[in-house]
Amino acid sequence: MKLAWWSRETKPAGADRRRLLQTLSAMLGGGALAAFVSPAAAKDDLPPPKRALTGRNAAGKSVFKSFDVTTKVVHIESSPGLTFYELYRTEGIPKITGLEPDPMLDGTIAFPGPGGTMFRLITYPPRRAEGWKPPPGVTLESALKELNDKVPGMGDVMERGAPGMHTSDTIDYGIVVRGEMTLELDDGEKIHVRQGDTIVQNGTRHRWRNPLTEPCLMAFISVGGTRV
């Protein structure tokens, strides 16, 4: 859907430009919903997290199938520093044989269907520097398209009229692994979460912001549900 305030191919000016900056600064990407920053400021000094994937061998013994960075790492170019480490996903009731192939070899999705699960880590870039401008050619729609292309369905849940706000039909368990984040809900109330803090999102409308000048690493496990 094309926004009326961004229907021209020319660069926005005045209020339109300020609105674009506000939207881009609050748009994800988990989740992601973090401030956009310049590539230099967004340099991520966190080493890529490794994933130990277990299974069984032909004799039925438990073995490590891999211990390395996940096969699905998603970098969002329109938001330098925003990275999704897509770790594992299931749909419905898993059949546990230990012989299953790595599901991330088939790509990723934004959120699982009812009964499914999604396990991911997200590195959020620091808050943008004062006076920062969007990368050349980046618009709200192009940023959302990139998000949808790389994490199918993620851009669809982002609200155009309320930058950063989004809702999914999931229960989300979130853990701050490193850094700090601010979580805002419908009533405007905000909480500040730090390393070791946890969040349970009961399918609620919310947005994230990184208040610091360093990246934040968060872990999320989403469980698909049915909204009633």
N, C-alpha and C positions, 0 to 999 in steps of 0.2 A: 504494500500500500504506500503510495507516494504522499508525503506530507505537503499540505498546501503551502506552508511557509518555506519549503525547499523545492518548489516546483520549477525554479529557474536553474539553468546550468551555470549561471554566474555565481561568484562568491557572495555569501550573505554579508550584509552590512548592518551596522547599528544594532537594534534589538534582535534582529534575526541572527546575526553572528554571535551575540551574547548567548542566545538560546541554544545554538548549536554547540558552543563551548560548554555550556552547562550540561547539556545532554551527554556529550561525549565524555565529560569528566566523571559522570555518574554511572555510565553504562558499563556492563560487564563485557563478565564475561562468565563465570558456579555457578553462575553463582552465577561470570565474572562480574562484579559491579564495583569497579575501583577507579580512582582518578587516573586520567591519561597523563603521561609524562613524556619528556623528550627521550630519545634513545640513550643519550649520555646519562641522564638522571635516572633512567630506568634500569641501568646495568644491574643484573641480578647476580649477587655474589654468593647465592646459595648453590651448593653443588647439586646436580640432578639426583633426585632420590632414587634409590634402587628398589626393585620389587622382587621378593622371593616368591616364586610360583611353584607350588608343590603338586605332586600327582603320584601315580603308581607306575611301576614297571611291569613287564610281562609276567613276572612272578608274583605280582600283587603286593610287592614291598613299596613302602613310601619312599619317594625320591624327590630331589629338587629338579624340576624341569628347567628352571632358569633362575639366575640371580643377577639381574642387570636392570638398567633403566627400561621401563615399560615400552612395549612395541608401539604405543600410540601416544606421542607427545605433540601437543597442539600449541603453536605460537600464534598469537593474534597480532598481526603486523600493524593494524590500525591502532593498537594499544600496546606500544613497546613495553615489554616486561611482563605482560599478562600471558601466563602459560598454564595449560591444562595437562596434567599427567593423568591420563585415563588408565586406571589400573585393572578394573575387572567389572563385568556386568553379567547379570543373569535375568532370565525372564521366566515367570511362573515359578513352579516348584522345581528346583534344580535336581537333575538326576546325577547322583554322586557316584561316579565310577573311577575318578582319578585319571581317566584316559582322555578327558575332554581337551580339545585344542584351545589355545589361548583365544578367548572371544574378541580381544582387541585387535586381532589380525583382520577381523571383518569390519573394523571401523568403530565409531562410537555414536552415541545419541545423547541428547540433552538430559532426558529423564526416562526412567524405566516405566513400563506399563504396570497395571495392577499386579502386585505380588512380585514384581521384578526388583532388582537392586542395581545400583551404580556406585562404584567406589572410585573416587578421584582425589587428587591433590591439586590445589590451585595456588600458583604464585601470583599475588597481586602486586603491581608496581607501587612505588611510593606516590604520595600526592604530587601533583604536577607543580613545577616551579612557577613562580609568579611571572606573568607575561607570556606563558607558554601558548603556542598556537597549534592547531591540529596539523598533522602532516599534509603536505600538498595533495589536493584531490580527495581528501577524506570528507565524506558527508555522513550524516546519521544513517541514511539508507545504505550507503556502501559499507559502513562499519557493521551494520546489522546483517547485511548479506554475507560478509566474510565470516561472521560468527555462525550464521546458519549453515554456510558451506562446510565449515570445519567441525562444528559441533551441532549436527542437524537438530533443529527445533529450539535451540537456545535463544536465537534472536527473536523468535515468534512470541516468547513470553515477556519480552521487554516492552514496557509501556512507553509509547511515544510522548504522551502528554505529561508524564510524571517521570522525569529522568531517573533511571536506575531502579525504579520500582518494578517488581515482577512477582508472579505467583505460579506455583507448580502443584500438580496433584500428587504430591509426595510428602512423606515424613522425612526430614533431613536431619541427620546427626552431624554436627559440625564441631571440629576441634581446632583450636589455634595452636599450630605447631611451633611457629616462630613469628614474632612481631606482634602487632596490635591491629584491631579493626573496630569500627563503629557500626552498630546495627540499628536501623531505624524501622519502626512499624507504622501502621496506619494513623495512630493518634499523635504522631510526631515525637513520641518518646524515643530516646536513644540510650543505648548502653554501650560501654566501652569494654571490649574483651581483650584479654592479654594471653600470653603463652600459657597453655594448660587449661584455659577456660573452655567450656563447652556450650553448645547451643542446640536446642531441639526446635526445629521449625515444623509446626503442625499445619502444613499447607497454607501458611499465612503470607500475606502481602508484605514485602520488605525490600530493603536495599542495604548494600554494604558500601562503606567508604574506608579507605586506608588513611588515617590521620597523620602518619609519620613520614619521615624522609628516607625510610628504608623499606624494602619489600616485606610482605607478610605472606607466610605459607600456612594454608589451612587444609585440613582433610575433611572430606564430606562423604557420608554414606547416605544415599537416597533410596527410600523404599517406596515403590509405586503403590498408590491407593486409588480409591474411587470417591470423588467428591459428592456429598449428599447435602 
